[in-house]
Amino acid sequence: MTQPDIEVAVQYALAQSGKPYRAYGNRFGPDYFDCSGLVIASLRHAGISVPADVGNTVGLYNWAKRVGGLVSVDKAVRTRGAILIKGKNYGYGPLGHTAISLGDGREMAAHGVRSGIHPSDVYGGRNYQDGFIIPGVFYKDLQPPVDPEVIATLVKLEQWRLRVALKPLRMGDPDSGDIGILNTLLAQRGLRPTTGLMNRYTTVTRDAVVHFKKLAHLSNIVGKTFGDEAAAAILKPR
């Protein structure tokens, strides 16, 4: 599977130069945009899957936090295609603003009713608070280059953690790939064999989960289920 290229999003945003800014109605284009509408429309144009709950600057910040994509403003300014986020409470209210970094000290943004949509210097008094680099997307400015397969695996593991947080794994669950991932991670830590019934939550899985919880000093070491706290712990680098 080919990674989406953030440059496609950048080029789409740049092509909107000269269009008006409007913060109501169809603010995702193509006739006009507001700041977050331009960013989100550009990402979608590049084939990047923007979650359904991401519709403004706050949503962009929450998405970045959820997938571990928050980076420093300095890194975002140096990375073409990174998203710049600013605003009280990370975007609520009239002070919120978001833009796409052009990687050279400039940004592409829907600036406001008077200024409209165009590139400009990044530091126009906006005092950005965070940058966002989306996992699983290709950024040519990222150094060193990251293996796309590694990024894809990390994204899948993060998605797995989120699923486990919503629905902890336990004995009696039907066979599933999510249980298979759990058994694989337990095996990588030497807590269970790598052969046999990897997609089932067996007594072997149960014993390995209990052992792992004790080793990780988790608060819920008695339970046999594998939930959010344990999933976050098993994905931490050793």
SERO-4910 file (N, C-alpha, C, O; in steps of 0.05 Angstrom, whole numbers):
BEGIN
 pado doro    nc1    nc2    nc3   cac1   cac2   cac3    cc1    cc2    cc3    oc1    oc2    oc3
  Met    A     17    -24      0      0      0      0     18     25      0     36     28     17
  Thr    A     13     43    -19     29     67    -21     21     88      0     -3     93      5
  Gln    A     41    100     12     36    121     31     25    146     17     34    153     -4
  Pro    A      6    160     30     -2    186     19     22    205     21     38    204     40
  Asp    A     25    223      2     47    242      1     37    269     10     18    280     -3
  Ile    A     48    281     31     38    307     41     42    329     20     28    349     21
  Glu    A     60    325      1     65    346    -19     40    350    -36     35    372    -46
  Val    A     24    329    -40     -1    332    -55    -20    351    -40    -34    367    -53
  Ala    A    -21    349    -14    -37    367      3    -27    396      1    -42    415     -1
  Val    A      0    399      2     12    425      0      5    439    -26     -2    462    -27
  Gln    A      8    424    -48      2    435    -74    -27    443    -77    -34    463    -90
  Tyr    A    -45    427    -66    -73    433    -67    -79    459    -52    -93    476    -61
  Ala    A    -67    461    -28    -71    486    -12    -61    510    -27    -74    531    -28
  Leu    A    -37    508    -39    -25    531    -54    -43    539    -77    -44    562    -84
  Ala    A    -56    520    -89    -73    525   -112    -98    541   -105   -112    552   -122
  Gln    A   -104    543    -79   -127    558    -70   -121    588    -65   -138    603    -56
  Ser    A    -96    596    -70    -88    624    -65   -106    643    -80   -114    638   -103
  Gly    A   -114    664    -66   -131    685    -78   -160    681    -73   -176    699    -78
  Lys    A   -168    657    -63   -196    653    -57   -204    666    -30   -186    672    -14
  Pro    A   -229    671    -26   -238    685     -1   -238    667     23   -240    643     21
  Tyr    A   -236    680     46   -239    667     72   -268    671     82   -278    693     82
  Arg    A   -280    648     90   -306    650    102   -308    628    124   -300    605    118
  Ala    A   -317    635    147   -318    616    170   -346    605    174   -354    600    197
  Tyr    A   -361    602    153   -388    591    155   -395    577    129   -380    579    109
  Gly    A   -418    563    129   -426    549    105   -407    527     97   -395    514    114
  Asn    A   -403    524     71   -385    503     61   -356    513     62   -344    519     42
  Arg    A   -345    514     86   -318    525     91   -296    506     83   -272    512     87
  Phe    A   -303    483     72   -283    463     63   -278    466     32   -266    448     20
  Gly    A   -288    487     20   -284    492     -8   -305    479    -26   -324    467    -16
  Pro    A   -302    482    -52   -278    494    -65   -279    524    -69   -259    536    -78
  Asp    A   -302    537    -63   -304    565    -70   -291    583    -48   -281    605    -55
  Tyr    A   -291    574    -24   -279    589     -2   -273    570     21   -282    548     21
  Phe    A   -256    579     40   -247    563     62   -243    580     87   -240    605     85
  Asp    A   -244    568    111   -232    580    134   -206    566    139   -198    548    124
  Cys    A   -192    572    161   -165    562    165   -164    531    167   -149    518    153
  Ser    A   -181    520    185   -181    491    188   -194    477    164   -186    455    157
  Gly    A   -214    491    151   -226    479    127   -206    475    105   -206    455     91
  Leu    A   -187    494    101   -167    492     81   -148    469     87   -141    453     69
  Val    A   -140    466    112   -121    445    120   -134    418    116   -123    400    104
  Ile    A   -159    415    126   -173    389    124   -179    381     95   -175    358     87
  Ala    A   -188    401     79   -193    395     51   -168    387     36   -169    369     19
  Ser    A   -146    399     43   -120    393     30   -111    364     37   -101    350     20
  Leu    A   -114    357     62   -107    330     71   -125    309     57   -115    288     47
  Arg    A   -150    314     55   -168    296     42   -162    293     12   -163    271      1
  His    A   -154    315      0   -147    315    -29   -123    297    -33   -120    284    -54
  Ala    A   -105    295    -13    -81    279    -16    -87    249     -9    -68    233     -9
  Gly    A   -111    243     -3   -118    215      3   -113    207     32   -111    184     38
  Ile    A   -109    227     49   -105    222     77   -131    220     91   -149    237     89
  Ser    A   -135    199    106   -160    193    119   -163    210    145   -151    204    165
  Val    A   -179    231    142   -184    249    165   -207    238    181   -229    234    169
  Pro    A   -204    233    207   -226    222    223   -251    239    221   -250    264    218
  Ala    A   -275    227    225   -300    241    222   -304    262    243   -318    282    239
  Asp    A   -290    260    266   -294    279    288   -274    303    285   -273    320    303
  Val    A   -259    304    263   -240    326    259   -252    346    239   -253    340    215
  Gly    A   -262    369    250   -274    388    232   -265    417    237   -274    435    223
  Asn    A   -246    420    256   -236    447    262   -208    445    275   -197    423    276
  Thr    A   -198    468    284   -172    468    296   -170    450    321   -150    436    325
  Val    A   -191    451    337   -191    433    361   -190    404    353   -175    388    365
  Gly    A   -205    397    333   -205    369    323   -178    361    313   -169    338    318
  Leu    A   -164    379    299   -137    373    289   -118    368    313   -102    350    312
  Tyr    A   -120    385    334   -103    381    357   -109    355    371    -90    340    378
  Asn    A   -134    349    375   -142    324    389   -133    299    373   -124    279    384
  Trp    A   -135    301    346   -126    279    329    -96    275    332    -87    253    335
  Ala    A    -81    297    331    -52    296    334    -44    283    360    -26    267    362
  Lys    A    -58    291    382    -52    280    408    -59    250    409    -44    235    421
  Arg    A    -81    243    397    -91    215    398    -71    196    384    -67    174    393
  Val    A    -60    205    361    -42    187    345    -13    192    351      4    180    337
  Gly    A     -6    208    370     22    213    377     36    230    356     60    226    352
  Gly    A     22    248    342     34    264    321     43    292    329     53    306    312
  Leu    A     40    299    354     48    326    362     79    329    362     93    312    372
  Val    A     88    351    350    117    357    349    120    386    357    101    401    359
  Ser    A    145    394    361    150    422    368    144    440    344    144    431    321
  Val    A    138    465    350    133    485    329    158    487    311    155    489    287
  Asp    A    182    487    323    206    489    308    209    467    287    216    472    264
  Lys    A    203    442    295    205    420    276    184    423    255    189    417    231
  Ala    A    159    432    262    138    435    242    145    457    222    140    454    198
  Val    A    158    478    231    166    500    213    186    490    193    186    499    170
  Arg    A    203    471    201    224    460    183    214    437    166    229    427    149
  Thr    A    189    428    170    179    404    156    156    413    137    135    420    146
  Arg    A    162    412    112    141    419     92    117    401     95    119    376     94
  Gly    A     94    413     98     69    398    100     60    393    129     37    385    133
  Ala    A     77    399    148     68    396    176     46    417    182     45    438    170
  Ile    A     29    410    201      7    428    208     15    444    232     26    433    252
  Leu    A      9    470    232     15    488    254    -11    494    268    -31    501    255
  Ile    A    -11    492    294    -36    496    310    -32    516    332    -12    516    346
  Lys    A    -52    534    334    -50    556    354    -78    563    364    -98    561    349
  Gly    A    -80    570    389   -105    581    400   -108    574    429    -98    554    439
  Lys    A   -122    591    443   -129    586    471   -144    560    472   -163    555    456
  Asn    A   -137    542    491   -148    516    493   -145    500    467   -162    484    459
  Tyr    A   -123    506    453   -116    492    428   -137    495    407   -144    476    393
  Gly    A   -147    519    404   -164    525    381   -191    535    386   -204    545    368
  Tyr    A   -202    534    411   -228    544    416   -228    575    415   -209    587    424
  Gly    A   -249    586    403   -252    615    404   -238    629    380   -227    616    363
  Pro    A   -241    655    380   -231    670    356   -201    671    353   -191    678    332
  Leu    A   -186    663    374   -157    664    372   -145    639    359   -122    638    353
  Gly    A   -162    619    354   -152    594    343   -144    598    314   -156    614    299
  His    A   -123    583    306   -113    585    278    -97    560    272    -84    549    289
  Thr    A    -99    552    247    -82    530    237    -73    535    209    -87    548    194
  Ala    A    -50    524    202    -38    529    175    -21    505    168    -16    487    184
  Ile    A    -12    505    142      6    485    132     33    497    129     36    517    115
  Ser    A     53    485    141     81    495    139     91    489    111     87    467    100
  Leu    A    105    508     99    119    504     73    148    496     77    162    493     57
  Gly    A    157    493    102    183    482    107    206    502    104    229    494    108
  Asp    A    200    527     97    221    546     92    217    573    107    226    594     99
  Gly    A    202    571    129    195    594    144    169    607    136    162    628    146
  Arg    A    156    595    116    130    605    107    108    585    113    114    562    119
  Glu    A     84    594    112     60    577    115     40    583     93     41    604     80
  Met    A     22    564     89     -1    568     71    -26    566     88    -30    547    102
  Ala    A    -42    588     86    -65    588    105    -87    606     94    -83    623     77
  Ala    A   -111    601    104   -134    619    101   -132    638    125   -138    630    148
  His    A   -124    663    120   -115    681    142   -138    696    155   -137    701    179
  Gly    A   -158    703    140   -180    719    151   -196    733    129   -188    731    105
  Val    A   -217    746    137   -235    759    118   -220    780    101   -224    782     77
  Arg    A   -203    796    114   -189    817    100   -167    807     82   -164    816     59
  Ser    A   -152    787     92   -128    778     78   -134    756     58   -120    754     38
  Gly    A   -153    739     64   -159    717     46   -139    694     49   -128    689     70
  Ile    A   -136    679     27   -120    655     27    -94    659     10    -96    666    -13
  His    A    -71    655     23    -46    659      9    -23    650     27    -26    647     51
  Pro    A      1    646     15     25    640     32     34    665     46     29    687     38
  Ser    A     47    661     69     59    684     84     81    673    102     84    649    105
  Asp    A     96    692    114    115    684    134    101    671    158     78    678    164
  Val    A    113    651    170    101    636    192     96    655    216     74    655    227
  Tyr    A    116    669    224    114    684    249    101    711    245    114    732    246
  Gly    A     75    711    240     60    735    237     45    742    262     22    752    261
  Gly    A     57    738    285     44    744    311     24    723    320      7    728    336
  Arg    A     27    699    308      7    678    314     15    661    338     -3    649    351
  Asn    A     40    660    345     49    645    369     38    617    369     23    609    388
  Tyr    A     45    601    349     36    574    348     45    558    373     66    563    384
  Gln    A     28    539    381     34    523    405     44    495    399     59    483    414
  Asp    A     35    484    376     42    457    369     45    453    339     34    469    323
  Gly    A     59    432    332     60    423    304     48    395    303     47    381    324
  Phe    A     40    386    280     27    360    276     39    347    251     36    358    229
  Ile    A     52    324    255     62    308    232     46    282    233     47    268    254
  Ile    A     32    275    212     13    253    212     27    227    208     41    224    188
  Pro    A     25    208    226     37    181    222     26    168    197      2    171    191
  Gly    A     43    154    183     35    139    159     34    156    134     25    146    113
  Val    A     43    181    135     43    199    112     72    205    105     89    208    123
  Phe    A     79    207     80    106    213     71    112    242     71     97    258     59
  Tyr    A    133    250     86    143    278     86    172    277     77    189    265     89
  Lys    A    177    290     55    204    289     44    225    303     61    248    297     60
  Asp    A    216    322     78    235    337     95    243    322    120    261    330    134
  Leu    A    230    299    126    236    285    151    263    271    148    268    256    128
  Gln    A    281    276    167    307    263    167    312    250    194    306    263    214
  Pro    A    323    226    195    329    209    172    304    198    159    283    198    172
  Pro    A    306    188    135    282    176    122    271    153    139    287    138    151
  Val    A    245    151    140    232    130    155    221    109    137    208    115    117
  Asp    A    226     84    143    216     61    127    186     62    128    174     60    150
  Pro    A    173     64    105    143     64    105    130     41    119    109     43    131
  Glu    A    143     17    117    132     -7    130    133     -4    160    115    -13    174
  Val    A    154      9    170    156     13    199    134     32    208    120     27    228
  Ile    A    130     54    193    109     73    200     82     59    199     65     63    217
  Ala    A     77     44    179     51     30    176     46     11    200     24     10    210
  Thr    A     67     -3    209     64    -21    232     58     -5    257     41    -13    273
  Leu    A     72     18    261     67     34    284     38     45    285     26     46    306
  Val    A     29     53    262      1     62    260    -19     40    267    -38     45    282
  Lys    A    -14     16    257    -31     -7    263    -31    -13    293    -52    -20    304
  Leu    A     -8    -12    305     -6    -17    334    -21      4    350    -33     -2    370
  Glu    A    -19     29    341    -34     50    355    -64     46    352    -79     50    371
  Gln    A    -73     38    328   -101     33    324   -110      9    341   -132      9    352
  Trp    A    -92    -11    344    -98    -34    361   -101    -25    390   -120    -33    404
  Arg    A    -83     -7    400    -85      3    427   -112     17    432   -124     14    453
  Leu    A   -121     33    413   -146     47    415   -170     28    416   -189     32    431
  Arg    A   -168      7    400   -190    -13    401   -191    -27    428   -213    -32    439
  Val    A   -167    -35    438   -166    -49    464   -175    -31    486   -187    -40    506
  Ala    A   -170     -5    484   -179     14    504   -210     15    506   -222     17    527
  Leu    A   -222     13    482   -252     14    481   -264    -13    489   -285    -14    502
  Lys    A   -251    -35    482   -261    -61    488   -238    -80    496   -225    -92    479
  Pro    A   -233    -81    523   -210    -98    532   -214   -127    524   -236   -137    521
  Leu    A   -191   -140    519   -190   -168    511   -192   -186    536   -181   -179    557
  Arg    A   -206   -208    533   -209   -226    556   -215   -255    546   -221   -259    523
  Met    A   -213   -274    565   -219   -301    558   -249   -303    550   -266   -289    562
  Gly    A   -254   -320    531   -282   -322    521   -287   -306    496   -307   -311    483
  Asp    A   -270   -287    490   -273   -271    465   -269   -290    441   -254   -309    442
  Pro    A   -283   -284    419   -279   -300    395   -251   -295    384   -238   -275    389
  Asp    A   -241   -315    368   -215   -312    356   -214   -285    341   -233   -278    327
  Ser    A   -191   -271    343   -188   -246    329   -159   -239    324   -141   -248    338
  Gly    A   -155   -221    304   -129   -211    299   -118   -194    322    -94   -193    327
  Asp    A   -136   -181    337   -128   -164    360   -116   -182    382    -96   -174    394
  Ile    A   -128   -205    386   -116   -224    405    -89   -235    395    -70   -239    410
  Gly    A    -88   -239    368    -63   -247    356    -41   -227    361    -18   -235    366
  Ile    A    -47   -202    358    -27   -181    364    -18   -182    393      6   -180    399
  Leu    A    -37   -185    411    -30   -188    440    -12   -211    444      9   -208    458
  Asn    A    -19   -235    434     -2   -258    438     26   -255    426     46   -264    437
  Thr    A     27   -241    403     53   -236    390     70   -217    408     94   -222    411
  Leu    A     58   -196    419     73   -178    436     82   -192    462    104   -187    472
  Leu    A     65   -209    473     73   -224    497     96   -243    490    114   -246    506
  Ala    A     95   -256    467    116   -274    459    142   -260    455    164   -270    461
  Gln    A    141   -235    444    166   -219    440    179   -213    466    203   -208    467
  Arg    A    164   -212    487    175   -207    514    182   -233    529    189   -233    552
  Gly    A    180   -256    515    187   -281    527    166   -291    547    173   -308    564
  Leu    A    142   -282    545    122   -289    565    103   -312    556     87   -322    572
  Arg    A    104   -319    531     88   -342    521    101   -353    495    117   -339    482
  Pro    A     95   -377    488    106   -389    464     97   -375    439     76   -361    439
  Thr    A    112   -377    418    104   -365    392     88   -384    374     82   -377    352
  Thr    A     82   -408    384     68   -427    368     40   -433    380     37   -433    404
  Gly    A     21   -439    363     -4   -450    372    -25   -429    381    -19   -413    399
  Leu    A    -48   -429    368    -71   -413    378    -65   -384    383    -73   -373    403
  Met    A    -50   -372    365    -42   -344    369    -66   -324    369    -64   -303    380
  Asn    A    -87   -331    356   -110   -313    354   -132   -319    375   -154   -308    374
  Arg    A   -125   -336    395   -144   -343    416   -133   -333    443   -109   -334    448
  Tyr    A   -152   -325    460   -145   -317    488   -147   -342    505   -168   -347    517
  Thr    A   -125   -357    506   -125   -383    520   -115   -379    549   -110   -356    557
  Thr    A   -114   -401    564   -103   -399    591    -74   -391    590    -64   -378    609
  Val    A    -60   -398    568    -32   -389    565    -31   -359    563    -14   -346    575
  Thr    A    -49   -348    547    -50   -318    544    -57   -306    571    -44   -286    579
  Arg    A    -76   -317    585    -84   -307    612    -61   -306    631    -56   -286    644
  Asp    A    -46   -328    633    -23   -329    651     -2   -309    643     11   -296    660
  Ala    A      3   -306    617     23   -287    607     14   -258    613     31   -241    620
  Val    A    -12   -252    611    -22   -225    616    -18   -219    646     -9   -197    653
  Val    A    -25   -237    663    -22   -233    692      7   -228    699     14   -210    715
  His    A     26   -244    687     54   -241    691     64   -214    681     79   -200    695
  Phe    A     55   -206    658     63   -180    647     53   -157    665     69   -138    670
  Lys    A     29   -158    674     18   -137    691     35   -133    717     40   -111    726
  Lys    A     44   -156    728     61   -155    751     88   -142    745     98   -125    759
  Leu    A    100   -151    722    126   -140    714    125   -110    708    143    -95    714
  Ala    A    102   -101    697     98    -73    690     88    -56    713     85    -32    710
  His    A     83    -68    736     74    -54    760     48    -38    754     46    -14    761
  Leu    A     30    -51    740      5    -37    734    -14    -37    758    -11    -54    776
  Ser    A    -32    -18    758    -50    -15    781    -69    -39    783    -77    -47    805
  Asn    A    -78    -49    761    -97    -71    761    -82    -98    754    -85   -108    732
  Ile    A    -66   -108    773    -51   -132    767    -67   -157    772    -58   -179    764
  Val    A    -90   -155    785   -105   -179    792   -121   -188    768   -124   -212    763
  Gly    A   -133   -169    753   -151   -177    731   -138   -192    709   -114   -189    705
  Lys    A   -153   -209    696   -143   -225    674   -149   -213    647   -139   -223    626
  Thr    A   -163   -191    647   -169   -177    622   -145   -160    614   -128   -153    631
  Phe    A   -144   -153    589   -122   -136    578   -134   -111    566   -145   -112    544
  Gly    A   -132    -89    581   -144    -64    573   -125    -42    566   -102    -46    559
  Asp    A   -134    -17    569   -120      7    560    -93     10    573    -73     14    559
  Glu    A    -92      8    600    -67     12    614    -46     -8    606    -22     -1    602
  Ala    A    -54    -33    604    -35    -54    596    -26    -51    567     -3    -56    561
  Ala    A    -45    -44    549    -38    -40    521    -18    -18    518      1    -21    502
  Ala    A    -21      4    532     -2     26    531     25     17    541     46     25    530
  Ala    A     25      2    563     50     -7    575     66    -26    557     90    -24    555
  Ile    A     52    -45    543     66    -65    528     77    -53    502     95    -64    490
  Leu    A     67    -29    494     78    -16    470    101      4    476    113     14    458
  Lys    A    106      8    502    128     26    509    155     12    502    158    -12    507
  Pro    A    175     27    492    201     15    488    213      4    514    210     16    535
  Arg    A    226    -18    512    238    -30    536    266    -18    540    279    -25    560
***
